[in-house]
Structure formats: structure tokens, C-alpha cells
Amino acid sequence: MRDSTRRALERSAELTRQNRFVEAVETAEAVFRTADYDEHREIETWLVDHADDYVRAPATERE
């Protein structure tokens, strides 16, 4: 996955935690629209692995 894609997904999670849902969806949607087939699979895996990031701060932010 491209670094820019990962950063956008992390930003989307951050915006979601801040209840800024419209911005979160816009950020994630831009990533989905530009991803190719292989990157879509990587995004899917990342989202499953990081689902908790969308409802609580990741460990690095909590420390």
C-alpha cells in the first residue's frame, strides 16, 4: 500500500474519532477511488486490522 494511502486511512480514523464523519468519509473515499485492484485488497486488510482505530485512539496516541 502506498504511504499516502495509509496516511489517508489513518487520518480518516482520526476524523471519525473526532465525530467529523463527513470529512472522514470524504478522505477515505478519495483513497478508494484512486486505488487499483491490488491496493483495494491491501486497504481491505488494513481496515480489518485497524477497525478499533475508528472508535478509539491507537496505542501510539494513548501512551
DRENDO-1510 file (C-alpha; in Angstrom, 1 decimal, always signed):
<recs>
REC; n; res; u; v; w
REC; 1; MET; +0.0; +0.0; +0.0 .
REC; 2; ARG; +1.3; +3.5; -0.8 .
REC; 3; ASP; +2.3; +5.6; +2.2 .
REC; 4; SER; -0.2; +8.3; +1.1 .
REC; 5; THR; -3.0; +5.7; +1.2 .
REC; 6; ARG; -2.1; +4.6; +4.7 .
REC; 7; ARG; -1.8; +8.1; +5.9 .
REC; 8; ALA; -5.2; +9.0; +4.5 .
REC; 9; LEU; -6.8; +6.0; +6.2 .
REC; 10; GLU; -5.2; +6.9; +9.5 .
REC; 11; ARG; -6.5; +10.5; +9.0 .
REC; 12; SER; -10.0; +9.1; +8.3 .
REC; 13; ALA; -9.9; +7.1; +11.5 .
REC; 14; GLU; -8.7; +10.2; +13.4 .
REC; 15; LEU; -11.6; +12.3; +12.0 .
REC; 16; THR; -14.1; +9.6; +12.8 .
REC; 17; ARG; -12.9; +9.6; +16.5 .
REC; 18; GLN; -13.5; +13.4; +16.5 .
REC; 19; ASN; -17.1; +12.8; +15.2 .
REC; 20; ARG; -16.1; +14.6; +11.9 .
REC; 21; PHE; -17.8; +11.9; +9.8 .
REC; 22; VAL; -18.3; +13.8; +6.6 .
REC; 23; GLU; -14.7; +14.7; +6.4 .
REC; 24; ALA; -13.7; +11.1; +7.3 .
REC; 25; VAL; -15.8; +9.6; +4.5 .
REC; 26; GLU; -14.5; +12.2; +2.0 .
REC; 27; THR; -10.9; +11.3; +2.9 .
REC; 28; ALA; -11.4; +7.6; +2.7 .
REC; 29; GLU; -13.5; +7.8; -0.5 .
REC; 30; ALA; -10.7; +9.7; -2.3 .
REC; 31; VAL; -8.4; +6.8; -1.5 .
REC; 32; PHE; -10.9; +4.1; -2.6 .
REC; 33; ARG; -11.4; +5.9; -5.9 .
REC; 34; THR; -7.7; +6.1; -6.8 .
REC; 35; ALA; -6.8; +2.6; -5.7 .
REC; 36; ASP; -6.2; -0.2; -8.1 .
REC; 37; TYR; -7.4; -3.8; -7.6 .
REC; 38; ASP; -4.3; -4.9; -5.6 .
REC; 39; GLU; -4.4; -1.8; -3.4 .
REC; 40; HIS; -8.1; -2.4; -2.7 .
REC; 41; ARG; -7.2; -5.8; -1.2 .
REC; 42; GLU; -4.5; -4.1; +0.9 .
REC; 43; ILE; -6.9; -1.4; +2.1 .
REC; 44; GLU; -9.5; -4.1; +3.0 .
REC; 45; THR; -6.9; -5.9; +5.1 .
REC; 46; TRP; -5.7; -2.7; +6.7 .
REC; 47; LEU; -9.3; -1.7; +7.6 .
REC; 48; VAL; -10.0; -5.1; +9.2 .
REC; 49; ASP; -6.7; -5.0; +11.1 .
REC; 50; HIS; -7.3; -1.4; +12.3 .
REC; 51; ALA; -11.1; -1.3; +12.9 .
REC; 52; ASP; -10.5; -0.3; +16.5 .
REC; 53; ASP; -8.7; +2.8; +15.3 .
REC; 54; TYR; -12.0; +4.2; +14.2 .
REC; 55; VAL; -13.6; +4.0; +17.7 .
REC; 56; ARG; -10.7; +4.6; +20.0 .
REC; 57; ALA; -7.2; +6.1; +19.8 .
REC; 58; PRO; -4.4; +3.8; +18.5 .
REC; 59; ALA; -1.9; +2.7; +21.1 .
REC; 60; THR; +0.6; +5.2; +20.0 .
REC; 61; GLU; -1.8; +8.1; +20.8 .
REC; 62; ARG; -2.9; +6.6; +24.1 .
REC; 63; GLU; +0.6; +6.4; +25.6 .
</recs>
